[in-house]
Amino acid sequence: MRHAGRHTLKAHGSAISAAADRPGAGAFPARPGPAAAGAAAIGAGDGATRSTTRAASARSSWGASLRRRLLGIPLEEASVARRGFAVRDPRVGERLEAIGATFIGGYHAALESRDERDLGARLEETDAERRGFAFEGAAMALLLLDALTPWARGRWRRFANGPGARHIYMVHVGAGWALARLPGGFRRSWLPFDPLLSWLAYDGYGFHEGYFHRERRVLEHAVPAPLEGYALRAFDQGLGRSLWFGEGADPDRIAAAISAFSPERRADLWSGAGLAAAYAGGVEGAALESLRRLAGAFAPHVAQGAAFAAKARERAGNPAPHTALACGTLCGIEAGEAARVTDDALDALPSDGATPAFEIWRARVRERLARAADDGRTRPAARDGAGESVSARGARD
């Protein structure tokens, strides 16, 4: 049976809408003030209309301020010092902090925005390379608001169907951050997720735990009590992504951290590390080569993660040089081709069974990437941020 996944990723809105109908700071430009917004909305309307609009704008501004006060996340939470991350290279630390700040900025933008269109416009002003993180943060805030105001749910769904559609992967990941902070999060019957991509919410949960609770989840290897079966595997992909941050994008430290986990968890952790290396970036080609080498037998899982990162950026329209570099090094093919591999792997995808469709998708991507290498394609030379091959730079130096 053909899975809805291929259709879902092309036109996911209807799937998300149907699911939703089941019962059950500083990184963004300031919004126009209430007066300006009101004037634009009412044109040359009469005094009563202007008065009503001003009152509504005042209520909206007051509500945004209250939401920010109650649910806001301090910017300091993204500092590597506060998180205790093992960052050796100051440039890497600055990059990881900028990503965290962008996430928090998107989160706060969602708390403050009037509606999804207003929010989308603000998020689009973010630097393209980091824009996906802003959408991820916004998705977290919107799902939190949906959970806390059950009489007014629908924010996350409307966002996913509207401004967030191009960032649908990050929007699902961001939802996982919210569920990590809600009691009984994943047991809620009203969750409006895409059937195939719902596992990315568990990925977001895993990243949240590795980012905020590194000692317990990464050093002690503790597993959240409600997780079992494939949910733990999806969680571990996100936990593996968090290692890119917690271990300062250092391949040796990442490999050592993963090797300390039980063997059955390592493949998914490596997948997450590859995804983060390609999506977040921060290192040059030599470090990526080290990551691939240290992964050993898990190199296909690293490649699969990198291909997923390439697809997320392609869909969002925010390609990045570091993603191209990572795909060339970790997948052995260009980023655009890696993204196409993930699309092709969706053909005739079966429905969920003993093995979730999401895992069949991941396995197909691994197999097809390995086949691409076996077909005799030459691995592209790793290139640094300036586009120069690492080998050429080494010869020149």
RODO-2510 file (C-alpha; in nm, 4 decimals, decimal comma):
residues 397
     n   res          X          Y          Z
     1     m     0,0000     0,0000     0,0000
     2     r     0,1320     0,3416    -0,0891
     3     h     0,1879     0,5507     0,2217
     4     a     0,0419     0,8984     0,2465
     5     g     0,3940     1,0197     0,3143
     6     r     0,4845     1,1246    -0,0408
     7     h     0,1597     1,3148    -0,0762
     8     t     0,1943     1,4441     0,2784
     9     l     0,5333     1,6021     0,2162
    10     k     0,4089     1,7642    -0,1036
    11     a     0,0742     1,8783     0,0325
    12     h     0,0788     1,8092     0,4033
    13     g    -0,1778     2,0681     0,4982
    14     s    -0,4836     1,8501     0,4576
    15     a    -0,3267     1,5728     0,6645
    16     i    -0,2416     1,8108     0,9459
    17     s    -0,5872     1,9698     0,9329
    18     a    -0,7539     1,6309     0,9514
    19     a    -0,5410     1,5278     1,2467
    20     a    -0,6192     1,8502     1,4266
    21     d    -0,9910     1,7936     1,3923
    22     r    -0,9745     1,4838     1,6105
    23     p    -1,1419     1,5480     1,9457
    24     g    -0,9747     1,5091     2,2267
    25     a     1,4590     3,8080     2,1521
    26     g     1,6110     4,0577     1,9739
    27     a     1,6699     3,8609     1,6539
    28     f     1,3565     3,9969     1,4915
    29     p     1,2472     4,3422     1,3796
    30     a     0,9938     4,5181     1,5936
    31     r     0,6341     4,4884     1,4874
    32     p     0,4516     4,8019     1,3772
    33     g     0,2954     4,9690     1,6774
    34     p    -0,0742     4,9245     1,7494
    35     a    -0,1587     5,2690     1,6160
    36     a     0,0121     5,2068     1,2829
    37     a    -0,1497     4,8659     1,2542
    38     g    -0,4878     5,0104     1,3343
    39     a    -0,4565     5,2897     1,0799
    40     a    -0,3644     5,0426     0,8087
    41     a    -0,6578     4,8227     0,8982
    42     i    -0,9330     5,0791     0,9138
    43     g    -0,8329     5,3258     0,6457
    44     a    -1,0727     5,6173     0,6594
    45     g    -1,3205     5,4466     0,8903
    46     d    -1,5346     5,6388     1,1353
    47     g    -1,4414     5,7273     1,4919
    48     a    -1,6246     5,4350     1,6485
    49     t    -1,4367     5,1891     1,4308
    50     r    -1,1042     5,3539     1,5120
    51     s    -1,1840     5,3387     1,8829
    52     t    -1,2744     4,9704     1,8626
    53     t    -0,9557     4,8923     1,6709
    54     r    -0,7397     5,0795     1,9202
    55     a    -0,8991     4,8872     2,2063
    56     a    -0,8412     4,5545     2,0309
    57     s    -0,4803     4,6473     1,9598
    58     a    -0,4280     4,7435     2,3231
    59     r    -0,5700     4,4100     2,4379
    60     s    -0,3473     4,2255     2,1912
    61     s    -0,0391     4,4148     2,3115
    62     w    -0,1265     4,3455     2,6743
    63     g    -0,1779     3,9763     2,6001
    64     a     0,1563     3,9522     2,4199
    65     s     0,3316     4,1181     2,7119
    66     l     0,1691     3,8775     2,9590
    67     r     0,2604     3,5730     2,7488
    68     r     0,6203     3,6923     2,7260
    69     r     0,6346     3,7504     3,1014
    70     l     0,4898     3,4080     3,1865
    71     l     0,6472     3,1918     2,9165
    72     g     0,9567     3,3806     2,8042
    73     i     1,2980     3,2123     2,7869
    74     p     1,5984     3,4242     2,8950
    75     l     1,8548     3,4706     2,6207
    76     e     2,1237     3,3528     2,8631
    77     e     1,9815     3,0010     2,8328
    78     a     2,1538     2,9789     2,4924
    79     s     2,5020     3,0616     2,6213
    80     v     2,7531     2,7771     2,6053
    81     a     2,8783     2,8717     2,9523
    82     r     2,5294     2,8453     3,1005
    83     r     2,4732     2,5110     2,9306
    84     g     2,8155     2,3775     3,0256
    85     f     2,8981     2,2809     2,6686
    86     a     3,2496     2,1591     2,5918
    87     v     3,3462     2,4153     2,3283
    88     r     3,7147     2,4481     2,2427
    89     d     3,6913     2,6795     1,9409
    90     p     3,5484     3,0248     2,0236
    91     r     3,4162     3,0565     1,6674
    92     v     3,2159     2,7393     1,7112
    93     g     3,0852     2,8679     2,0445
    94     e     2,9711     3,1927     1,8845
    95     r     2,7927     3,0029     1,6101
    96     l     2,6133     2,7698     1,8494
    97     e     2,5070     3,0619     2,0665
    98     a     2,3774     3,2501     1,7617
    99     i     2,1670     2,9479     1,6680
   100     g     2,0261     2,9270     2,0204
   101     a     1,9512     3,2988     2,0236
   102     t     1,7712     3,2668     1,6891
   103     f     1,5565     2,9849     1,8282
   104     i     1,4675     3,1943     2,1332
   105     g     1,3951     3,4923     1,9099
   106     g     1,1498     3,2855     1,7055
   107     y     0,9922     3,1539     2,0236
   108     h     0,9354     3,5048     2,1561
   109     a     0,8108     3,6287     1,8189
   110     a     0,5360     3,3656     1,8360
   111     l     0,4384     3,4775     2,1861
   112     e     0,4169     3,8401     2,0729
   113     s     0,2683     3,8192     1,7223
   114     r    -0,0935     3,9021     1,6467
   115     d    -0,1495     3,6023     1,4187
   116     e     0,0268     3,3530     1,1952
   117     r     0,0720     3,5980     0,9068
   118     d     0,2283     3,8570     1,1335
   119     l     0,4527     3,5881     1,2804
   120     g     0,5552     3,4534     0,9411
   121     a     0,6547     3,7995     0,8214
   122     r     0,8726     3,8529     1,1278
   123     l     1,0420     3,5158     1,0955
   124     e     1,1198     3,5726     0,7299
   125     e     1,3338     3,8699     0,8303
   126     t     1,5788     3,6326     0,9972
   127     d     1,9080     3,5610     0,8250
   128     a     1,8325     3,2834     0,5750
   129     e     2,0954     3,0424     0,7041
   130     r     1,9475     3,0409     1,0560
   131     r     1,5837     3,0958     0,9600
   132     g     1,4849     2,7348     1,0202
   133     f     1,5815     2,7650     1,3864
   134     a     1,3517     3,0666     1,4214
   135     f     1,0610     2,8660     1,2788
   136     e     1,1480     2,5816     1,5153
   137     g     1,1319     2,8137     1,8159
   138     a     0,8039     2,9640     1,6965
   139     a     0,6522     2,6178     1,6629
   140     m     0,7435     2,5397     2,0214
   141     a     0,5672     2,8511     2,1468
   142     l     0,2544     2,7926     1,9377
   143     l     0,2075     2,4360     2,0584
   144     l     0,2590     2,5478     2,4179
   145     l    -0,0095     2,8117     2,3715
   146     d    -0,2425     2,5535     2,2154
   147     a    -0,1927     2,3274     2,5167
   148     l    -0,2428     2,6052     2,7706
   149     t    -0,5525     2,7513     2,6026
   150     p    -0,7602     2,4496     2,4936
   151     w    -1,0529     2,6779     2,4101
   152     a    -0,8462     2,8471     2,1395
   153     r    -0,6371     2,5712     1,9857
   154     g    -0,5252     2,5691     1,6261
   155     r    -0,2272     2,8048     1,6272
   156     w     0,0319     2,5360     1,5529
   157     r    -0,1833     2,3760     1,2813
   158     r    -0,2517     2,7067     1,1074
   159     f     0,1167     2,7932     1,1233
   160     a     0,2171     2,4506     0,9840
   161     n    -0,0335     2,4862     0,7004
   162     g     0,0629     2,8480     0,6341
   163     p     0,3905     3,0324     0,6947
   164     g     0,5604     2,7254     0,8401
   165     a     0,4827     2,4914     0,5492
   166     r     0,8242     2,5276     0,3871
   167     h     0,9877     2,4578     0,7251
   168     i     0,7550     2,1696     0,8100
   169     y     1,0381     1,9491     0,9387
   170     m     1,1583     2,2152     1,1820
   171     v     0,7992     2,2931     1,2812
   172     h     0,7498     1,9329     1,3936
   173     v     1,0837     1,9331     1,5750
   174     g     0,9862     2,2528     1,7559
   175     a     0,6640     2,0904     1,8693
   176     g     0,8742     1,8288     2,0449
   177     w     1,0382     2,1013     2,2532
   178     a     0,6939     2,2040     2,3747
   179     l     0,5888     1,8496     2,4584
   180     a     0,9083     1,8052     2,6589
   181     r     0,7751     2,0754     2,8930
   182     l     0,4163     1,9540     2,9160
   183     p     0,3055     1,6791     3,1567
   184     g     0,1979     1,3757     2,9568
   185     g     0,2931     1,5622     2,6404
   186     f     0,2928     1,2831     2,3815
   187     r    -0,0163     1,1166     2,5268
   188     r    -0,2385     1,4082     2,4311
   189     s    -0,5035     1,3015     2,1805
   190     w    -0,5374     1,6382     2,0052
   191     l    -0,1818     1,6637     1,8729
   192     p    -0,2140     1,7811     1,5097
   193     f     0,0932     1,6199     1,3566
   194     d     0,1569     1,4838     1,0104
   195     p     0,1426     1,1020     1,0338
   196     l     0,4868     1,0454     0,8820
   197     l     0,6664     1,3419     1,0358
   198     s     0,5236     1,2986     1,3855
   199     w     0,8431     1,1131     1,4825
   200     l     1,0318     1,4395     1,4401
   201     a     0,8506     1,5663     1,7486
   202     y     1,0233     1,2897     1,9449
   203     d     1,3467     1,4036     1,7814
   204     g     1,2790     1,7546     1,9130
   205     y     1,2112     1,6076     2,2562
   206     g     1,5483     1,4328     2,2466
   207     f     1,7325     1,7489     2,1462
   208     h     1,5608     1,9460     2,4230
   209     e     1,6686     1,6907     2,6804
   210     g     2,0283     1,6799     2,5612
   211     y     2,0453     2,0594     2,5440
   212     f     1,8910     2,1381     2,8833
   213     h     1,9546     1,8174     3,0790
   214     r     2,2910     1,7081     2,9421
   215     e     2,4176     1,5448     3,2585
   216     r     2,1170     1,3197     3,3005
   217     r     2,0500     1,2318     2,9351
   218     v     2,3999     1,2375     2,7838
   219     l     2,6340     1,1561     3,0701
   220     e     2,4068     0,9253     3,2692
   221     h     2,2174     0,7903     2,9635
   222     a     1,8832     0,8135     3,1446
   223     v     1,5771     0,7505     2,9278
   224     p     1,2523     0,9432     2,9893
   225     a     1,0094     0,7048     3,1565
   226     p     0,7218     0,7238     2,9030
   227     l     0,9410     0,6401     2,6013
   228     e     0,9538     0,2910     2,4569
   229     g     0,9792     0,1185     2,1220
   230     y     1,0488     0,3324     1,8192
   231     a     0,9784     0,6521     2,0123
   232     l     1,3113     0,6026     2,1885
   233     r     1,4900     0,5671     1,8549
   234     a     1,3443     0,8939     1,7290
   235     f     1,4323     1,0520     2,0639
   236     d     1,7911     0,9328     2,0222
   237     q     1,8223     1,0973     1,6804
   238     g     1,7416     1,4275     1,8518
   239     l     1,9731     1,3464     2,1399
   240     g     2,2464     1,2829     1,8849
   241     r     2,1827     1,6254     1,7330
   242     s     2,2287     1,7803     2,0751
   243     l     2,5772     1,6284     2,0946
   244     w     2,6864     1,8587     1,8126
   245     f     2,6144     2,1459     2,0509
   246     g     2,7079     1,9883     2,3831
   247     e     3,0398     1,8550     2,2553
   248     g     3,1259     2,1755     2,0716
   249     a     3,1057     2,0180     1,7227
   250     d     3,4199     1,8221     1,8081
   251     p     3,4195     1,4851     1,6240
   252     d     3,6430     1,3146     1,8802
   253     r     3,4252     1,4194     2,1724
   254     i     3,1066     1,3260     1,9853
   255     a     3,2429     0,9812     1,9024
   256     a     3,3517     0,9264     2,2627
   257     a     3,0110     1,0325     2,3939
   258     i     2,8241     0,7993     2,1568
   259     s     3,0538     0,5038     2,2267
   260     a     2,9633     0,5293     2,5950
   261     f     2,5958     0,4537     2,5163
   262     s     2,4624     0,1001     2,4903
   263     p     2,5232    -0,0470     2,1415
   264     e     2,1562    -0,0492     2,0376
   265     r     2,1329     0,3297     2,0769
   266     r     2,4413     0,4295     1,8803
   267     a     2,3067     0,4174     1,5233
   268     d     2,0358     0,6748     1,5923
   269     l     2,2747     0,8955     1,7880
   270     w     2,5122     0,8984     1,4903
   271     s     2,2229     0,9812     1,2596
   272     g     2,1442     1,2848     1,4712
   273     a     2,5077     1,3928     1,4776
   274     g     2,5185     1,3809     1,0982
   275     l     2,1985     1,5801     1,0716
   276     a     2,3292     1,8526     1,3011
   277     a     2,6667     1,8636     1,1266
   278     a     2,4929     1,9308     0,7953
   279     y     2,2157     2,1605     0,9165
   280     a     2,3861     2,3643     1,1912
   281     g     2,7411     2,3471     1,0570
   282     g     3,0352     2,5244     1,2157
   283     v     3,3338     2,3125     1,1098
   284     e     3,5513     2,2697     0,8030
   285     g     3,5970     1,9709     0,5774
   286     a     3,8736     1,8052     0,7767
   287     a     3,6509     1,7833     1,0853
   288     l     3,3690     1,6351     0,8782
   289     e     3,6069     1,3752     0,7373
   290     s     3,7008     1,2899     1,0955
   291     l     3,3349     1,2571     1,1886
   292     r     3,2753     1,0161     0,9004
   293     r     3,5845     0,8120     0,9851
   294     l     3,5055     0,7930     1,3566
   295     a     3,1513     0,6771     1,2829
   296     g     3,2964     0,3594     1,1329
   297     a     3,0169     0,1118     1,0647
   298     f     2,7643     0,3833     1,1462
   299     a     2,8774     0,6067     0,8584
   300     p     2,5585     0,5266     0,6582
   301     h     2,3530     0,6606     0,9498
   302     v     2,5595     0,9804     0,9539
   303     a     2,5001     1,0130     0,5787
   304     q     2,1253     0,9653     0,6232
   305     g     2,1153     1,2432     0,8808
   306     a     2,3044     1,4753     0,6481
   307     a     2,0646     1,3962     0,3630
   308     f     1,7674     1,4835     0,5847
   309     a     1,9337     1,8162     0,6615
   310     a     1,9801     1,8800     0,2899
   311     k     1,6124     1,8081     0,2253
   312     a     1,4991     2,0366     0,5076
   313     r     1,7041     2,3228     0,3658
   314     e     1,5982     2,2554     0,0080
   315     r     1,2297     2,2582     0,0994
   316     a     1,2724     2,5780     0,3001
   317     g     1,4674     2,7483     0,0236
   318     n     1,7611     2,8303     0,2523
   319     p     2,0585     2,6322     0,1198
   320     a     2,3883     2,6849     0,3000
   321     p     2,7520     2,6291     0,2005
   322     h     2,8156     2,4217     0,5113
   323     t     2,5305     2,1855     0,4164
   324     a     2,6809     2,1383     0,0713
   325     l     3,0181     2,0741     0,2329
   326     a     2,8719     1,8192     0,4741
   327     c     2,6809     1,6312     0,2049
   328     g     2,9877     1,6117    -0,0154
   329     t     3,1896     1,4726     0,2719
   330     l     2,9370     1,2574     0,4585
   331     c     2,7137     1,1406     0,1710
   332     g     2,9577     1,1514    -0,1180
   333     i     2,7127     1,3464    -0,3337
   334     e     2,5952     1,7056    -0,3684
   335     a     2,3318     1,8449    -0,1334
   336     g     2,0669     1,8686    -0,4045
   337     e     2,1181     1,5071    -0,4994
   338     a     2,1065     1,4011    -0,1336
   339     a     1,7729     1,5811    -0,0983
   340     r     1,6424     1,3978    -0,4060
   341     v     1,7436     1,0669    -0,2506
   342     t     1,5130     1,1399     0,0430
   343     d     1,2288     1,2199    -0,1992
   344     d     1,2808     0,9072    -0,4075
   345     a     1,2856     0,6947    -0,0933
   346     l     0,9244     0,7963    -0,0293
   347     d     0,7936     0,6183    -0,3392
   348     a     0,5444     0,3441    -0,2495
   349     l     0,6272     0,3846     0,1185
   350     p     0,4097     0,1402     0,3134
   351     s     0,1833     0,2395     0,5958
   352     d     0,2978     0,2006     0,9553
   353     g     0,3283    -0,1597     1,0609
   354     a     0,5663    -0,3493     1,2849
   355     t     0,8283    -0,1099     1,1502
   356     p     0,7144     0,2535     1,1316
   357     a     0,7086     0,4064     0,7839
   358     f     0,9503     0,6723     0,9083
   359     e     1,2138     0,4082     0,9816
   360     i     1,1594     0,2409     0,6457
   361     w     1,2152     0,5828     0,4900
   362     r     1,5400     0,6304     0,6822
   363     a     1,6616     0,2799     0,5927
   364     r     1,5902     0,3381     0,2246
   365     v     1,7861     0,6630     0,2338
   366     r     2,0832     0,4828     0,3886
   367     e     2,0702     0,2083     0,1289
   368     r     2,0393     0,4470    -0,1658
   369     l     2,3217     0,6670    -0,0449
   370     a     2,5423     0,3604    -0,0093
   371     r     2,4437     0,2507    -0,3598
   372     a     2,5354     0,5925    -0,4952
   373     a     2,8840     0,5476    -0,3506
   374     d     2,9077     0,1917    -0,4864
   375     d     2,8152     0,3163    -0,8331
   376     g     3,1653     0,4553    -0,8551
   377     r     3,0927     0,8195    -0,7941
   378     t     3,3995     1,0086    -0,6789
   379     r     3,3658     1,1618    -0,3361
   380     p     3,3800     1,5418    -0,3830
   381     a     3,6792     1,7081    -0,2230
   382     a     3,5919     1,8531     0,1167
   383     r     3,5844     2,2311     0,0947
   384     d     3,6248     2,4963     0,3554
   385     g     3,3890     2,7878     0,4120
   386     a     3,5603     2,9893     0,1365
   387     g     3,5000     2,7173    -0,1196
   388     e     3,8625     2,6022    -0,1367
   389     s     3,9321     2,2306    -0,1171
   390     v     4,0930     2,1231     0,2080
   391     s     4,3554     1,9258     0,0191
   392     a     4,4382     2,2235    -0,2005
   393     r     4,4653     2,4514     0,1013
   394     g     4,6946     2,2029     0,2719
   395     a     4,9211     2,1826    -0,0321
   396     r     4,9322     2,5597    -0,0601
   397     d     5,0104     2,6060     0,3105
***
